[in-house]
Amino acid sequence: MISGEVRRSFELMAVSARGDTRALAAGLAREMTGLALRTLAANALSVAVAAPERAAQFYDDLVEGWNGHPVYAKPIRQRSIPAPLPISPAFWSGFWRLMQTEAAARLPIDFTERTAFVSSLVPPDLQERVAVITRGYPGLRGAAAWPEPARFSLDTLAHCPRGSLGAAFHRVVMARGGRLEILDRDAWQLASLPPPLAYVNVRILQCHDLWRLTAGYEDTELHRLGMAAFQLGQFGHNYSALMMALVLSDLALNRPEGTEMLLDMLICAYAHGRETPSLMRVEWETLWDLPVERVRELLKVRRFESGLPSDAIERITAAARTDSP
């Protein structure tokens, strides 16, 4: 159980969102303390739900403090930083309900569903502000006027040569029942989002697994979290920012096994996304027949590397089940 004092302190830190992130991260790299972790998580939650304009600088500073060197990418500047949006009591109620879930049901495997729930409680004006900052990311200049992406062809993918990107993507598509996109773009009514979020979100549904294959992330629970961090670095994806904030909050408030290693993986995956050339507008149809390694060479994408086994979460879950009575 998280004490009332800790909860009140965490909420105040999220509202004020103060502190030197570089110094905080450098301190955590030396010693993993509870107060520093909570401060970091509270700031991450603030940029996810109240001040998205601060997200790029916050995570860039986190990388620099943790790794001892800056992100090797051009800084993302914001012309103005409006006042933070208010965080409602309803949001905090939902947030604390998730954070105080029993450990067996609080594994990172559930973070996609948990993020979906909490995202319904964010301030209503958040989307408009996220739309503005998204246009400032590499490769997204002019995105507000881009038409909806054309759909891929399942028949074309089925005829791609063995060992090619198209063949690898085809296997992923067939494993989920032949659905070319991870969710139905029409059912989600994405056209109602402020531009360029409609385009960006359709492209996520369409290209998420292509980005994963190209960037070298595996289809495991740990690497799904890594992909959220990667997408946050690539184009400031706010849903990913919220997922990151929930994971960091869980690490800070509940200190699960492997906290330091998971934090390191998320930071490395974010830096990987920032340092990878923008993949948003890649014409994948021209690359179907090429081996994945050749695609990486052409797009100048470095394969993701982490000290953690990609199936680390599955191993922890299996061990917990074995140890339970």
N, C-alpha and C positions, 0 to 999 in steps of 0.2 A: 504494500500500500504506500502510495506517495503522500507524504505529509502535507497538511494544509499550508504550512510555512513554505515548503519547497514550491508548491503550486503558485502561491501568491508571488513569491520571488521570481519565478519563471515568467509569469504573466507580465510583471513589471519590466523585466529585462526585454521581453519581446516588444513591448510598447515603446520603451525608450531607445532600444537598439543602439547602444553606445559601445565604445571601446575600439581599440586598435586591433583589427582582425589579424594583421601580420604578426604582431607581438603575441596575440592570443594563441595563434596556431604554432608559432615557434615554441612557446611555453609548453603546449600540449605535446609537441614532438620530443621535448625533454622529459616531461612528466605528465602522465594522464591523470589529472585531478578532476574530481566531481564538479567543482564550481566552474572551472574553465570549460568543461564539456557542456554544462548547462548554459553558460553564457554563449558559447558557439551555437548551440542548437536554437536558443531563443532568437538570436540574430538571424539564423537561417529561416526560422519561421516568419520573422518579420518581413524579410525580403520576398517570401513566397506569397504572403497574404495581405500585406499592407503597403510595402514600398518596393515594387518590382524594379523600379529604376536603379536601385542600389545592388541588384543581384550580381551583375557582371563584375563590378568592382569588389564586392564582398568575396565572391568565389575566387577571383584572380588573386586577391590578397591572401586568402586561405591557402592557395597553392604555394605562393611565395614564402609565406611563413613556415609552412610544413616542410617544403622541399629545400628551402634555402636559396631558391632562385626563382625568378619570375616566370610567368607563362610566356612561352615563345610565340606570341601572337600580338597583333596590333590591339591596343586598348580600345574598348567599346565605350565611347563617350555619350553622355546624355546632356542635352542642351539645358535641361532644368530638372530639378528634383522636387516634385510637389510634396506637400505634407503627407505623411503616412495616412492611409485609410484606417478608420476605426475597426478594431477586432471585436466582434459582437459576443455577448454572453453565450449565445447559441453555439458559436464556433468553439469557445473554450469548453463548453459542456461536452460537445462531441469529441473534442481533442482529448480531454482527460478520460473520457470513457474508453477511448482506444488505448491510451497509454497505460491504463490500469487493468487491461484485459489480462487474464491468466497467462502465464508464460507460455504454456503449450499452444495457446491460440494466438500468440503475439509474434510468431516467427516471421522473418522477412518474406516468406512465401505468400503471406497475406497482404503485403503492402500495396499491391495494385488495387485490390478491393477496398482497402482502408482509405487509400488516396481518393478513390471515386466518391466515397461517403463524405469525407471531409471537404472535398472540392465543392460540394453543394452548399456549404456553410460560409464560403468566403464572401467578402463585401461585393455587392452587385456592380460597383463601378470598376472592379479590378480588370475585367476583360478589356475595357477601352484603353486603360493605361498599358496593359500588356501589348495590345496591338501597336501602340505608338513605339514602344521600345524594340519590338521585334523587327521593325523596319531598319533599325540601326545595326543589325548584325550582318556579318559578311555574306555576300551573295543574296541579300534580300532587299537591296535597294530597288525600288519600283515594284515590289511584290504586291502592293495593294491593287495594282491594275492587271495582274496576271490572271488568265482564265483558268478554270478548273482543269487539273491534269487529266489527260486522256487515260483510259483504262488499259492495262496490259492485256496481252492475248495469251490465254492458256494454251492454245494450239501451238503458237510459236514457241513457247517455253518447252512444250513436250517434244519438240524436234531439235532441241539444242544438243550439241555433242557432249559426250561423257567428259566429266572433268571441268566443264565450263561453269561460269557464274549462272547462266540461265538454267542449266541442269540442276545445280545446287538449289537455286530458288524454287524450281519446279518441285523438288522433293519436299521442301518446306510447305509449299502450297498444297500438295496432295496429302501431306500428313494432317492438315487441318480441313480435310474434306473437299479440297478443290477450290476453296475460297481464295481469291487472288489478294484480298485485302483483309487485315486482321479484324476489322469490323465493317459493317455495312455503312458506307459513306452517306447514303440517302436516308437511312433510318435515323442518323444522328443530326440531321437538319443543320449541317455545318454552314450552309449558305447564310444563315442568320447571324453568324459571328462577324464582328467588325473586321474589315480587311487590314492586314493580309492573313488573319487567323483562319479563315475558311480554306484558303489555299494550303497553308502550312499544315493544318490538321488532316486534310485529305491526303497530302503527301506523306504524312506519318503513317496513316492507315495503309497506304500503298507501298511505302519504301522501307518501313521499319526493319524488316528482315533482310532487305538488301544492304542497308547500312550495317546491320549486325554482321552479316557474312563478310562484307568488304573490310570492315574495321577489325574483324577478328574476335568478336564476342561469341561465346557459345550459348546454346539454348539451355541455360541452367538458371536457377533462382539468383545466384550471386551475380551472374553476368547480366541478368535482366535489370538488377539495380544499377550495375555499371552502365548499361545502355541509357538509363534515365539520366545519369550524370553526364554521359557523352552528349545526349541531345540537349541538355541544359547548356553545355559548352558550345555546341554547334549553333543554336539559334534561340537561346534563352527560353526554352519551352517551359511555360509556367507550371504545367501539370507535373513535369519532372522536378521543378523547384519545390513543389509541395511534397512530392514523394521523398526527395532528399531531406527536407525539413523533418518529415515524420520519422525517417530512419535515424537521423542525427538525434532527434528528441528521444527516441527509444534507446539509443546508445547512452545518452546522457542521464536519462531518468531511471533506466532499468539495468544498465550495465550488463548486457548479455555476453555470453562467451565470445571471444574474438573481437572485442570492441575496437582495439587499436588497429588490428589488421583490416577490419571492414572499413574503418575511417580512411586508412591509407588507400584502399582500393577505390573508394568513391572519389577521393581527391585526384588520384591518378587518372581515373576515367573522365573526370571533368576536364582536366588539363589536356587529355587526349582529344576530346571534342573541340576544345578551343584551338588546338594546334593543328588539327586536320582541316584541309581546305573544305570549303562549304560543299556539302553533298546534296543540297536541296534541289538544285536544278540540273543534276547530272542526267544525260539522256541515256538511261539504262538500256533502252532497246538497241543501241549501237554497240553494246558491250556483252550481249547475251552469250555469244559464242566464244568469248575469251576466257582463259583460266583465271581464277580469282586472283592469283598472284600477279598476273599481267594487268588486271584491272587496278590492283593496288598501285602498281608502278605508274600507270597512266594517270591516275587520280592523285598521286603523291600521298597515299594513305599509309601510315605506319600501323602495323598490326599491334593490337592491344596486348600488353604484357603485365602480369601481376604476380606477386609472390604467393598469392592464395590459389589453391586448386580451384578450378571453376565450379566443382561440385561440392565446395566446402559446406554450404548450407544443407544440402541433402545429407551429407555425412553427419552433421550435427543433429539433424532431425532423426536420422536412423539411430544414432547413439542414444538420444533421449528416449526413443521408444523402447530400445533394448533395456535401458536402465530402469524404466518405469515398472511398478509392480503389476 
